[in-house]
Amino acid sequence: MTDLTDALPLPVPSPEFLERLATRRSAPAQALTAPGPSEAELDQILQLGARTPDHGKLFPWRFVVLGPQTRAQIAEKLAVLAELRDKPAKNQAVLAKLTAAPVTLLVVSAPVPASKPVWEQELSAGAVCMNLEHAAGGFGYSASWITDWYSYDPHAAALFGVQEGERIAGFIHIGTLAEPPLERPRPEMSAKVTRLP
Ligand SMILES: Cc1cc2nc3c(=O)[nH]c(=O)nc-3n(C[C@H](O)[C@H](O)[C@H](O)COP(=O)(O)O)c2cc1C
């Protein structure tokens, strides 16, 4: 690990990095298959994900590594909860996204009360999710960031160990796609960018 007194490298132009950003695309979670990251790769992916800006050095998030066995067990319990909701069939169907990938990282937003604004702490958790996707891509894996109904249902979220005051920022499913993904619509930049002198 870099010592706190060490200087870090300044950015240098990297066409490869820019090309990655220009072509990065999420995977459909249910299409992710083996191989997934090894334990050593996962350690690095997590470390890179945690290397994310946050106001106040609070690190207001935590990770749960969800192996296939745990996800299958939780999905069985979620299937029961899905039946109690509106549109049970739809709520059941999306559970396939939870169990497909070789590796799933749960990012839990865990704001520190009475510190920096909670909004900023939650933004940091979102940035962690994106960094995890980039790190997974750096190892040659595809990833999918999803939430689905069980992130917002308190009984469902509790099955993943989410505590009072915490929220699910996302499930980052990681694995390999058999087919390259198709592009999706991207914003018309002129409608999104305001330039001021
Ligand atoms: C916070 C968040 C939650 C999401 N939740 C879901 C979800 O529950 N189900 C789903 O199908 N897609 C969900 N998505 C969308 C997928 O991640 C989607 O594949 C992605 O936005 C595609 O964009 P990309 O091609 O730029 O990666 C979510 C995205 C974000 C940022």
The ligand as an SDF file (V2000), in Angstrom:
LIG
                    3D

 31 33  0  0  0  0  0  0  0  0999 V2000
  -28.7040    2.9590   -8.8340 C   0  0  0  0  0  0  0  0  0  0  0  0
  -29.0790    2.0980  -10.0020 C   0  0  0  0  0  0  0  0  0  0  0  0
  -30.0140    1.0950   -9.8220 C   0  0  0  0  0  0  0  0  0  0  0  0
  -30.3810    0.2690  -10.8730 C   0  0  0  0  0  0  0  0  0  0  0  0
  -31.2920   -0.7090  -10.6600 N   0  0  0  0  0  0  0  0  0  0  0  0
  -31.6440   -1.5400  -11.6600 C   0  0  0  0  0  0  0  0  0  0  0  0
  -32.5870   -2.5800  -11.4410 C   0  0  0  0  0  0  0  0  0  0  0  0
  -33.0910   -2.7510  -10.3450 O   0  0  0  0  0  0  0  0  0  0  0  0
  -32.8980   -3.3790  -12.4850 N   0  0  0  0  0  0  0  0  0  0  0  0
  -32.3420   -3.1960  -13.7170 C   0  0  0  0  0  0  0  0  0  0  0  0
  -32.6750   -3.9390  -14.6300 O   0  0  0  0  0  0  0  0  0  0  0  0
  -31.4650   -2.2100  -13.9540 N   0  0  0  0  0  0  0  0  0  0  0  0
  -31.0900   -1.3810  -12.9590 C   0  0  0  0  0  0  0  0  0  0  0  0
  -30.1870   -0.3640  -13.1710 N   0  0  0  0  0  0  0  0  0  0  0  0
  -29.7390   -0.0790  -14.5260 C   0  0  0  0  0  0  0  0  0  0  0  0
  -28.5960   -0.9550  -14.9600 C   0  0  0  0  0  0  0  0  0  0  0  0
  -27.4560   -0.7550  -14.1870 O   0  0  0  0  0  0  0  0  0  0  0  0
  -28.3260   -0.6420  -16.3980 C   0  0  0  0  0  0  0  0  0  0  0  0
  -27.8840   -1.8170  -16.9560 O   0  0  0  0  0  0  0  0  0  0  0  0
  -27.3120    0.4380  -16.6450 C   0  0  0  0  0  0  0  0  0  0  0  0
  -27.7770    1.6630  -16.1430 O   0  0  0  0  0  0  0  0  0  0  0  0
  -26.9930    0.5630  -18.1270 C   0  0  0  0  0  0  0  0  0  0  0  0
  -26.0990    1.6450  -18.3300 O   0  0  0  0  0  0  0  0  0  0  0  0
  -24.6510    1.4570  -18.9560 P   0  0  0  0  0  0  0  0  0  0  0  0
  -24.7710    0.7060  -20.2020 O   0  0  0  0  0  0  0  0  0  0  0  0
  -24.1530    2.8480  -19.1390 O   0  0  0  0  0  0  0  0  0  0  0  0
  -23.8020    0.7390  -17.9620 O   0  0  0  0  0  0  0  0  0  0  0  0
  -29.8030    0.4660  -12.1390 C   0  0  0  0  0  0  0  0  0  0  0  0
  -28.8420    1.4720  -12.3150 C   0  0  0  0  0  0  0  0  0  0  0  0
  -28.4780    2.2740  -11.2620 C   0  0  0  0  0  0  0  0  0  0  0  0
  -27.4240    3.3370  -11.4680 C   0  0  0  0  0  0  0  0  0  0  0  0
  1  2  1  0
  2  3  1  0
  2 30  2  0
  3  4  2  0
  4  5  1  0
  4 28  1  0
  5  6  2  0
  6  7  1  0
  6 13  1  0
  7  8  2  0
  7  9  1  0
  9 10  1  0
 10 11  2  0
 10 12  1  0
 12 13  2  0
 13 14  1  0
 14 15  1  0
 14 28  1  0
 15 16  1  0
 16 17  1  0
 16 18  1  0
 18 19  1  0
 18 20  1  0
 20 21  1  0
 20 22  1  0
 22 23  1  0
 23 24  1  0
 24 25  2  0
 24 26  1  0
 24 27  1  0
 28 29  2  0
 29 30  1  0
 30 31  1  0
M  END
$$$$
